[in-house]
């Protein structure tokens, strides 16, 4: 199973380059996960439509009230017997993983997908894979623009960060 992962899109409207990114990078995925900060409902509705409902998403701290009412702040979901935790994140980047790990302490997750920092992360802490796809659009705090994939192979979760060039980056916010 291949899961496309994206976060921190920070677009003010649905753009052609974002649509092209989805078609180039996510059409072959079994599902798509968005870890928050869409910043426009149009991106959420587009992804939900294009994935035929195979979208799992949480709201982020920069999302408008419409999305904050529609989407939860935290989700635990299961695919092929593997439990995933999904959350956006908050506060400074230095202790972000420690803070989000506490939110999933009793949930039995094998992978925590998160966003907020705009920088990719793909590593294990103990038995849990921490995966942040980075941001495809940030030109201020991201080291590189990126998306990611998480796959389930032999009862294990494998993550991959993909550096991209979306050619339209969000303004500093």
N, C-alpha and C positions, 0 to 999 in steps of 0.2 A: 504494500500500500504506500502510495506517495502523497504526502500532504504538502501543499504549497503554503508558505508562511510569509506574511507581510505585516508591517506595522508602521505607524507614524508616517502615513502618506501625506498629511498636512496640505491637502489641496483645497483651494477655495471653490473649485468646480471640477467636474469630470472632464478630463482633457484627452485629446487624441493620443498623446504619448502614453498616458496611463492605460488607455484601452489597448494600445499596441503592446504594452508591457504584459498585460493580462493574457492577450492572445498568444504572445511569443513564449511566455514562461509558465502559465498556469492551466492552459486548456487540457493538458494531459494528466493533470493531477486528479486523484480520486476525491479530494476535498481541498478547501482553502480555509486557512485560519488567519484572522486579522486581529492583532493584539492592541487595537485601539489607536486613537488620535487619527480618525478619518478626517475630521474637521469640516466635512460637508456630508450631509446625508446622501447626496447623489452617488458618492463612491460606494457607500454601503449597499444601496439599492442596486447599483450596477453589479457588484460582486455577487449579491444574493441571487439576482436573476441569471447571471452567466454561469453560476455553479449549480443551477437548478435546485437551490435550497441546501446544497452541500457546503455551506459557509458556517463556520463557528466564529463568533466575534464577541469582543467585549468593548465597552466604551473606555475612552481615555480621558485624561484631565483637560484636554483641549477640545473635546467634542461638544457640539451644541446641545441644548436641553432636549431636543427631539431624540437624539441618539442616546443621551444619558437616561431617558425614560424607557427607551426601547431595548437597550442592551444592558446586561448585567456588568458588574465590575469584576467578577470572578466566575469562572466556569470550570467544572471538572467533567470531562467527557472520556469515553472509552472507545477504542478502536482495536479490533483483533486481540482483545484481552489485555490491552495496555491502557492504563489510566494516564491521562494528560491533564495538567492544570494550565489554565490560560488566564492571564491577568495583564493589565497594562503596566502598572508600576507608578511610583510617586517619589517625590523628594530628590535628593542628590544621588549621583550615580555610585558613590563610593561604598555604600552599604545596601544597595538596591537588592541584590540577590539574597542577602540575609533577611531583609524585611519580607520579601515575597515568599521565601521558603517557609516562614512562620505561618503564612496564610494557608499553606497546603499541608501543614505538619501531620494532620490526622486523616488525610484523604487518600493515602496510599498511591500517590502519583509516581510514575517512573520518568516523566518529562515535564518540566515547567517551561512553557512558552510565555515570553513577556516582551515588552517594548520599552518605551519611555526614554531610554538613554540615547537612542538613535545610532548606536554602535553595535555591530554584530557580536554575538557570543555563542559559543558552541563547545561546551565542556561539561564534564561530570564533576559533581561535588558529592562524594559518597556514591550512592547508587542512583542518583537523580541527574538526568541530563538537563542542564540549563541552556535554553536556546532563545536567542534574541536575533531576529532577522536583520536588525538595523533599520534604516530608513532609506527608501528609494529616492527621496527628494531633498533631504536636508543638506544645505551648503554652509551651515554655520558650525555645528558641533559634531557632525559625523566625520569620521576619518575617511570613509568611502561610502558611496551609495550602494545599498545591498538589499536583497531579498533572501529567502531561504527555502530549503526543503527539509522535511523530516520524513524518514521512511521507517517502516517496521520490517525488520528482517530477523528471522529466527528468534522470535520473542525478545528482540532487543530494539532500541530506538537509536537511529543514526541521523545526525544532523549535518547539513551542508549549507554554508553561507556562499551566496553568489554575488560577486561585485557586478554592478550594472552601470550603465550610463543612460539615464532617462532623458537627458538633454533639457529637462525643465526642472529646475530645482525651486523649492519654496523660498519665498523671501524670508529674511531674518524675522523671527517672531519673538 
